[in-house]
Every structure is written in C-alpha cells, then in structure tokens.
Amino acid sequence: MTTGRGRSLGEIIRQGERSFSFEFFPPKDDAGETQLWDAIRALEPYNPTFVSVTYGAGGSTRDKTVAITGRIARETSMVPMAHLTCVGHTRDELEGILDLYIAEGVYHVLALRGDPQEGPRADWTPTEGGLNYALDLVELARSRGDFRVGVAAFPEGHPGADSLDVDADRLVAKANAGAEFAVTQMFFRASDYFDLVDRVRERGVDMPILPGIMPILNLSAIRRQGELIGTSVPDEIVERITAAGPEPEKVRAEGIKIAAELCEDLLDGGAPGLHFYTLNRSKATLEIFEALRITV
C-alpha cells in the first residue's frame, strides 16, 4: 500500500499532526533480514508517516534497497521512501534506478549526494557522467514527474560546508528545486535543530524539517560516528552517560532517557515530528515511545 502519485509526505507532515517515521538499512545476511522484518512488523502498528531505507556507499546495496522498499509498498500499510545517492552512478544509471523504484510502486525518494567510499570527510570526486550535488539529484527526480523528494539537513552543518549559513543556503536551494521536506542528521541539542530551522525560515522557506533521533546506546560508538559526520556529543551528555555506567544496561537506560528528553523538547518547541534511526531494531524506539506515552 502506497501513496503513489497522490499526497506527498511533505503535504502530510505540513498538516500539523505529529509525524513519526523510521529508518532501516539493507541487511547483510539472512539473520539480518529476519531482524529487519521483525522490527518493521513491531513498528508498523504505530502507523508511521513513512519508513526510509538507506542506500549503501557507492550503490553497494542498490538491489536490496529496491527490493526492501518494494516489499514494504506491497506487503505493509506503510509508505516507503528510498534513499538514493550520486556516488558511483552515472546520470543514466540513476534514471534506471528511478525506473526500478516506479516499477516497485515506490514514489518517494530521499535525494543525497552521498559520502565518498573512503568516508564522509574524504575529498569528493563526482563519478564521470554522474551528478555532483544532492541538488542535481533533486532536480533529476523531480523532472521525472512521478517522484516526491526529501533531502538531508544538518543541524551542526555539513562537514563540507564552509559555514552554517552556506549549509542553510544549500538546503534552501534544494527546497527551491522541488524538495518537499528534510530529515536531519542525528544531533543531541534541541537548540541546534531550532537554530537550523530559524536559518531556513529567515531565507523565506517553510519546508518541514524532521529531526533525526539516534539514542546513545554505546557512547564510544556514537562518538566515533559523530566525528565522521560532524555531530558532537555535548559534554553534559557524556557526563550523564559516564555517571550511569559502566554497566552496558545502565548506559543504555540513560541513553534512552536522554533521547526521550530531547524528543520532548523538540515536540514542545514545534518540531513537526520525529524520525528514528532504528539500526534495524525496534526495542529502543519503542522504549522512547513508552517514555513519551505514545501508544498504538
């Protein structure tokens, strides 16, 4: 079941009811496939606005991303949004991938430049015959007529942007090119999110921006990931997590509590919803929902 060419996710998010959405990634083996679908089934009763499926570096998970989003469209009540990146693809190949999505009944894409295969902080080199920016991919998808497009946003700025203002200008350009909403990278200070929204609104753009939520279940892992993508873990959060440990279950419990507090601050401050990075598991998200008193 899919919205198809009907109402866009941007329109749904704008209606004012709080949006909840979940992100998954293509699994590497049969056990991971089982875990993924267990998580999807556990979260489906919460009636998410959409679920997104990531796209591996250099297109390494292309076939699995297409297959998973197609299966979600066919077998669940949820709206799938497929990630698509510029990395490793020519323009013709990207058009072919968009054709595959249409054949699977998938009409929403998250258009991303993508990270170089060497990592997010490596120098960017476009693929010969390909696209250079997420903006180009937004324009390509919108030119096809069938697609509704979302994009990424960065509360602390993209690592490749010279300043927060430059980063906001790029997001506004993607909105002007036809992107209907944005989903942020993970972050841990509500003020970073609201400052980003203010920068975009000051530029005359009212595109909905969904905050991306990643609970801290392992402090060292989150800090490593944050260093790669330009997200900092505030000192006060490090202190809370450290004080809760060292037992992993205590670290996890404090991480869930911190995430729930962040979610409350975001919703109270006017965020249009929450987007959860699930890591293909439902437990942490459901625990946050319990803390927020969100029920089926």
Buried (B, 14 or more C-beta within 10 A) or exposed (E): EBBBEEEBBBBBBBEEEEBBBBBBBBBEEEEEBEBBBEBBEBBBEBEBBBBBBBBBBBBBBBEBBBBBBBBBBEEBEBBBBBBBBBBBBBBEBBBEBBEBBBEBBBBBBBBBBBBBEEEBEEEBEEBEEBBEBBBBBBBBBBEBEBBBBBBBBBBBBBBBBEEBEEBBBBBBBBBBBBBBBBBBBBBBBBEBBBBBBEBBBEBEBEBBBBBBBBBBBBBEEBBEBBBEBBBBBEEEBBEBBEEBEEEEEEBBBBBBBBBBBBBBBBBEEEBBBBBBBBBBBBEBBBBBBEBBEBEE
